[in-house]
Amino acid sequence: MKKLLTLCGIVVCTANLFTACQSTSNLTETADSYDYEESVITEAPEKNEVQKIKKEIPKKSAFSYGNKGEYEIVGETTIFGKSVFGKFEQKEANLVLRYSDENRGLGSKYNGQYYFCLFTENGIKALEKAYNKYLDDFNNKRLQRKSKKTLKAYGTTSATLRWGTFDNSTPNNGSGKAQLGYTFIENSPYFAITVPAVHNAHYDLVGDAAAINSVDYTIYLTKAQVKNLIDGLAPEVIDSYLYEIIQSQPKNEEPDEY
C-alpha cells in the first residue's frame, strides 16, 4: 500500500512539473525585430565639380516631339486642384528636373492634360521666401478670408508651363509670371501658385494644330505640401542628384597597353 501511494505521489509531482513548464513556455515573448537597411549618405559635391557634372549631362534635341528622357523624377508629392468638372480634389504629382535648362518643379495631371510647372533655382528661392511669409501670417492669424488680392499676396516669380496629352509628350510651352499667395477653400486656407494663361510657343510652329494659349493654371497646397516641394527641389538636393546620375553612368575605360 505504501509503495502504491509513493508511486502515485511521484506521478502527481511529475504532472505538476510538466504543467508548470508548459505554462512558462506560453509566456515567452517573441524577440523584437531589428532588421534594417543602413542608409548611405551622399555628400553634396563642390561647386566647381557640380559645374563639370552639369556639362556632362546629356542634352536632348529641342526638335524632338516627345520628351521621354528629358525629365528626371526626383521625388513625389501631392497637391490640390480642381478637376475638369470643378471638383476640388487631391492629386498625385512628381517633383521633376529638366536636364536641358535645369529648371525644376511639378508634373501632374491638370485640366484633362499633363502639365509641368517649372521654376529656375532663383524661382524656388522666391517660393521659399513667399512660404515663410505665409507661415508668419498663418501663425499670427493675419490671413484674410474675403480679399480678392490674396492670390498674389507674396509677389511673383518667373515660371514656365509645358503641357500635352501625356507626361512624355508635352510640346506646348510658354513662360510667364507665377503669382504666389493664398486663398480659402471650404473654410480652410491653402497656399496657392497661379500662372495666368501664357502664349503657346508651339502654336507659332504648327499653327491651329495646337492651342494658342495655355489655360489658367492654379494649384493649392497645405503647409506640409509646400515644404515638401521646397525641400525636394532645393539646390543642394538637385546638385547631389546630378552628381549621383553622373557617378552611375558607365565610365569610358582606356584600352589595356601591351
Secondary structure per residue as TSV (DSSP state, phi and psi in degrees):
chain	resnum	aa	ss	phi	psi
A	1	M	-	360.0	-45.9
A	2	K	H	-61.9	-38.9
A	3	K	H	-64.3	-37.2
A	4	L	H	-65.8	-43.1
A	5	L	H	-64.7	-40.6
A	6	T	H	-61.8	-42.0
A	7	L	H	-63.4	-42.1
A	8	C	H	-62.3	-40.7
A	9	G	H	-62.6	-39.5
A	10	I	H	-64.4	-41.2
A	11	V	H	-62.8	-44.4
A	12	V	H	-62.6	-44.4
A	13	C	H	-63.3	-41.5
A	14	T	H	-63.2	-41.2
A	15	A	H	-63.7	-42.8
A	16	N	H	-63.4	-40.9
A	17	L	H	-64.1	-40.8
A	18	F	H	-62.9	-41.8
A	19	T	H	-64.8	-40.9
A	20	A	H	-64.5	-42.6
A	21	C	H	-65.2	-39.0
A	22	Q	H	-65.8	-38.9
A	23	S	H	-65.0	-41.6
A	24	T	H	-63.3	-39.0
A	25	S	H	-62.6	-36.4
A	26	N	H	-69.2	-20.5
A	27	L	T	-89.0	-5.8
A	28	T	-	-67.0	125.8
A	29	E	-	-85.4	148.4
A	30	T	-	-72.1	137.6
A	31	A	-	-64.3	145.5
A	32	D	-	-64.7	138.6
A	33	S	-	-76.4	138.0
A	34	Y	-	-132.0	31.7
A	35	D	-	-80.3	126.8
A	36	Y	-	-156.3	159.6
A	37	E	-	-111.6	121.2
A	38	E	-	-66.9	135.0
A	39	S	-	-82.2	144.4
A	40	V	-	-100.3	120.7
A	41	I	-	-88.9	121.6
A	42	T	-	-100.8	119.3
A	43	E	-	-79.2	143.3
A	44	A	-	-66.7	135.7
A	45	P	-	-70.7	164.7
A	46	E	-	-67.9	159.0
A	47	K	H	-60.5	-43.7
A	48	N	H	-65.5	-32.1
A	49	E	H	-71.1	-36.3
A	50	V	H	-62.1	-44.2
A	51	Q	H	-61.3	-39.0
A	52	K	H	-65.3	-41.4
A	53	I	H	-62.3	-45.2
A	54	K	H	-61.6	-34.2
A	55	K	H	-68.8	-26.2
A	56	E	H	-85.7	-12.0
A	57	I	S	-65.5	125.3
A	58	P	-	-61.9	132.5
A	59	K	-	-94.7	142.9
A	60	K	-	-96.9	142.2
A	61	S	-	-59.7	134.2
A	62	A	T	-73.3	-11.0
A	63	F	T	-93.1	0.9
A	64	S	-	-80.3	131.1
A	65	Y	S	-67.3	-47.2
A	66	G	-	-78.3	155.1
A	67	N	-	-117.7	24.7
A	68	K	T	-62.8	127.1
A	69	G	T	89.8	-7.3
A	70	E	T	-81.2	-25.0
A	71	Y	E	-116.0	147.6
A	72	E	E	-117.7	128.4
A	73	I	E	-79.9	118.7
A	74	V	E	-106.3	-2.8
A	75	G	E	178.8	173.7
A	76	E	E	-129.7	151.0
A	77	T	E	-156.5	-171.8
A	78	T	E	-132.6	155.8
A	79	I	E	-139.7	171.8
A	80	F	E	-114.6	146.6
A	81	G	E	-163.3	179.1
A	82	K	E	-104.8	138.2
A	83	S	-	-74.3	176.3
A	84	V	T	-56.9	-30.4
A	85	F	T	-93.9	7.8
A	86	G	-	87.7	6.8
A	87	K	-	-79.3	131.6
A	88	F	E	-79.9	122.7
A	89	E	E	-151.0	160.4
A	90	Q	E	-88.4	141.3
A	91	K	E	-130.8	153.6
A	92	E	E	-81.4	147.4
A	93	A	E	-146.4	155.4
A	94	N	E	-108.2	142.0
A	95	L	E	-88.1	124.2
A	96	V	E	-128.5	155.2
A	97	L	E	-122.0	130.0
A	98	R	E	-98.7	120.4
A	99	Y	T	-61.4	-45.9
A	100	S	T	-63.5	-33.7
A	101	D	T	-125.7	3.5
A	102	E	-	62.0	19.6
A	103	N	-	-71.4	151.2
A	104	R	E	-140.4	153.5
A	105	G	E	173.3	-141.1
A	106	L	E	-115.4	146.2
A	107	G	E	-127.4	126.8
A	108	S	E	-161.4	164.3
A	109	K	E	-72.1	138.5
A	110	Y	E	-153.8	124.7
A	111	N	T	54.0	39.4
A	112	G	T	83.6	-1.8
A	113	Q	E	-128.5	-179.2
A	114	Y	E	-106.3	126.1
A	115	Y	E	-117.8	137.5
A	116	F	E	-105.7	129.4
A	117	C	E	-113.5	111.5
A	118	L	E	-117.8	147.0
A	119	F	E	-129.3	157.4
A	120	T	-	-78.6	175.4
A	121	E	H	-60.3	-40.3
A	122	N	H	-67.4	-31.2
A	123	G	H	-64.2	-38.5
A	124	I	H	-66.1	-36.6
A	125	K	H	-65.6	-39.1
A	126	A	H	-65.3	-36.8
A	127	L	H	-64.2	-41.4
A	128	E	H	-65.6	-39.8
A	129	K	H	-62.9	-42.1
A	130	A	H	-65.6	-39.1
A	131	Y	H	-63.0	-41.6
A	132	N	H	-64.3	-37.0
A	133	K	H	-66.4	-40.1
A	134	Y	H	-62.5	-43.3
A	135	L	H	-60.0	-41.9
A	136	D	H	-64.1	-43.8
A	137	D	H	-67.4	-38.6
A	138	F	H	-62.7	-50.0
A	139	N	H	-69.9	-25.9
A	140	N	T	-102.1	14.6
A	141	K	T	56.9	44.1
A	142	R	-	-106.3	2.2
A	143	L	-	-68.3	138.4
A	144	Q	-	-103.6	130.5
A	145	R	S	-81.4	-33.2
A	146	K	S	-110.1	-5.1
A	147	S	-	-71.3	140.4
A	148	K	T	-87.5	-4.8
A	149	K	T	-96.1	-0.7
A	150	T	G	-70.9	-21.4
A	151	L	G	-66.2	-17.9
A	152	K	G	-128.1	34.7
A	153	A	T	-65.0	-26.4
A	154	Y	T	-113.8	23.5
A	155	G	-	91.4	-165.2
A	156	T	E	-133.5	164.7
A	157	T	E	-150.7	157.7
A	158	S	E	-67.1	144.0
A	159	A	E	-150.1	154.5
A	160	T	E	-124.0	132.9
A	161	L	E	-105.0	135.1
A	162	R	E	-130.9	130.8
A	163	W	E	-149.9	160.6
A	164	G	E	-175.0	-171.6
A	165	T	S	-68.7	-38.5
A	166	F	B	-128.9	165.2
A	167	D	T	-67.8	-22.3
A	168	N	T	-100.8	14.8
A	169	S	B	-149.0	86.6
A	170	T	-	-126.4	68.8
A	171	P	-	-72.2	-24.0
A	172	N	E	-72.2	137.5
A	173	N	E	-159.1	150.8
A	174	G	E	-167.5	153.3
A	175	S	E	-115.2	149.9
A	176	G	E	-164.4	-155.5
A	177	K	E	-111.6	130.2
A	178	A	E	-91.6	126.6
A	179	Q	E	-88.4	133.6
A	180	L	E	-113.2	122.9
A	181	G	E	-169.6	-144.3
A	182	Y	E	-155.9	168.1
A	183	T	E	-157.7	165.1
A	184	F	E	-105.1	133.1
A	185	I	E	-132.2	124.2
A	186	E	T	52.1	43.8
A	187	N	T	71.6	11.0
A	188	S	E	-120.0	140.5
A	189	P	E	-83.2	145.4
A	190	Y	E	-136.7	138.0
A	191	F	E	-69.8	138.7
A	192	A	E	-127.1	139.1
A	193	I	E	-117.9	118.8
A	194	T	E	-123.4	127.2
A	195	V	E	-117.4	103.1
A	196	P	-	-57.8	155.9
A	197	A	-	-45.8	132.7
A	198	V	-	-113.8	154.4
A	199	H	B	-69.5	137.5
A	200	N	-	-88.3	110.5
A	201	A	T	-65.0	-26.4
A	202	H	T	-68.1	-27.8
A	203	Y	H	-62.0	-36.2
A	204	D	H	-64.9	-21.2
A	205	L	H	-92.7	-38.0
A	206	V	H	-115.3	-6.5
A	207	G	G	72.6	-139.3
A	208	D	G	-68.0	-3.7
A	209	A	G	-71.3	-11.5
A	210	A	S	-130.9	160.9
A	211	A	-	-71.7	147.1
A	212	I	S	-68.8	-39.9
A	213	N	B	-131.6	164.8
A	214	S	-	-78.9	173.5
A	215	V	-	-84.5	164.8
A	216	D	-	-64.8	130.0
A	217	Y	E	-111.6	120.7
A	218	T	E	-139.3	129.0
A	219	I	E	-122.7	155.1
A	220	Y	E	-124.4	139.7
A	221	L	E	-137.6	143.9
A	222	T	-	-76.3	172.3
A	223	K	H	-58.8	-43.7
A	224	A	H	-65.1	-36.8
A	225	Q	H	-69.0	-38.7
A	226	V	H	-64.3	-44.0
A	227	K	H	-62.0	-41.0
A	228	N	H	-63.2	-38.6
A	229	L	H	-64.3	-48.9
A	230	I	H	-66.7	-46.4
A	231	D	H	-64.4	-38.2
A	232	G	H	-72.5	-18.4
A	233	L	T	-116.6	16.6
A	234	A	-	-62.8	148.0
A	235	P	H	-53.1	-42.9
A	236	E	H	-67.0	-31.2
A	237	V	H	-69.4	-45.4
A	238	I	H	-63.7	-44.1
A	239	D	H	-61.6	-42.2
A	240	S	H	-65.4	-35.8
A	241	Y	H	-67.1	-43.5
A	242	L	H	-61.5	-40.0
A	243	Y	H	-61.4	-44.1
A	244	E	H	-65.2	-36.4
A	245	I	H	-61.8	-47.6
A	246	I	H	-64.0	-41.6
A	247	Q	H	-63.3	-29.6
A	248	S	H	-84.0	-10.5
A	249	Q	S	-79.8	146.6
A	250	P	-	-60.5	137.8
A	251	K	-	-85.8	146.8
A	252	N	-	-79.8	106.7
A	253	E	-	-84.3	142.2
A	254	E	-	-77.7	144.1
A	255	P	-	-65.8	150.7
A	256	D	-	-68.1	136.4
A	257	E	-	-86.8	143.2
A	258	Y	-	-140.5	360.0
